[in-house]
């Protein structure tokens, strides 16, 4: 039986960036799940239990790190790897993301190969998908 595809929940308000990420994941045998609004994140996490969450720091009407903190407080991300996306990689933002349990921080524009490598590396050097 082939390994399970990694499911990746994407909360990225920029449509072009979101499409690039989605196509990158599809080309690398991953399952992208698009969350279009920050207030829908909770429902997507409960419904899909994704392996990975990609979340932008600047969301419409909300800070992505604050939203991440809310989801962590509700224990909705216990088994989910978190990657923060931002156009600004200021050290204080990167450090805050790390303190909040992020597996990685990616500065936009996203390099597709780097994104895939970071996701796979978070599951082990071999790049094997979780069972």
N, C-alpha and C positions, 0 to 999 in steps of 0.2 A: 504494500500500500504506500503511495507517495506521501511525503511529509505534508503536514497541514500548511496551507498558505498563511503567512503572517498577515493579520488584519491590522490596518493602519487607519486610525481615525484622524481626519485632517480638519482643523479649525483655522482656516486662513481666509481672511476677508478679501484679499486681492484675487480676483477671478483668474488672472493670467498666471500668477504664482500657483494657485490651487490646481489649475489645469496641468501645469508643468509637473507638479508633484504627482498628481494622479497618473499621468502618462508614464512617468518614471517608475512608479510602483507597479503598474500593470506590466510594463516591459520586463520587470524583474520578478515576475510571478508572485506578487503580493496583492492583497485585496484592499483597495482604497475604499474608505467610507467617508463621505463628505458631510460635515456638519456646517450648515450655512449660517447659523446664528448662535451667538454665545449662550443664549437662554435655552437652547436645545441640547447643549452638551451633556447635561445630566442624563437625559433620556437616551441619548446615543450610547453613553457609557454603560448604562444599565442593560439596554437592549442588546448591544453587540459585544460587550466585554473585550475590547480590542487589545491586541498584543502591544500596540504602540499608539501613543497620542502625539501628534504634531500640533502645537498650539502657538499662535502668534502672540507677541507681547502687546500689540496694539490692536484691539478689537473695537468694533462699533459700540461706543458708550461704556466700554469696560476695559480694564487692564487685564491682560491674559494671565499675568502672575497672580493677581488677586483671585481670578476665577479658578486657577489651578489650586490655590490654597483652599478654596471652598470645597473643591472636589476631593482634595486630600483629607480635609476634616471629616468628610462624609464617608471616608474609606472606600471611595469608588475607583481608586487607582492602585490597589494593593498589588496587582500582578501586571500592571501596564507600565511599559517603558515610556518615559516622557522626554520629548525633545522640544526645546523652545526655539521658535523662529523669530528673528528680529532683523530689522534693517540697521539697528544700532547695537553693536557689541560692546557697550561700555562695561568696564570691569565690574562695577557695582551691580549691574543687571545680571551679568553672567554668574557672579558669586551668589546673588540672591536665588537664581534659578537652581544652582547646585545645592544650596541649603534646603531648597524645597523638594529635593529628590529627583531633579532632572537628570537623565542619563547623558544629555548632551545639549549643546547650544549651537545653533546654525545661523550664520549671518546671511541675510539675503543680499543679492539674489542667490538663490540656492544652486549649488553645483550638483546636478543629478547623481553623478557617480559618487561624490562624497556623501550625499544623503544616504544612498543605498549602503555604502560601506559602513557608515556610522550605525545604521539600524542593525545590519547583520552582525557587526562587531559587538553590539550590546547583548547579543545572544550567544556569544562565544566566538573565538577566533576562527572556527571552522565555518562559520556562516550558516550552520544548520538551523532550521526552523524548529521551534519547540514542538514537542509531541502533544 
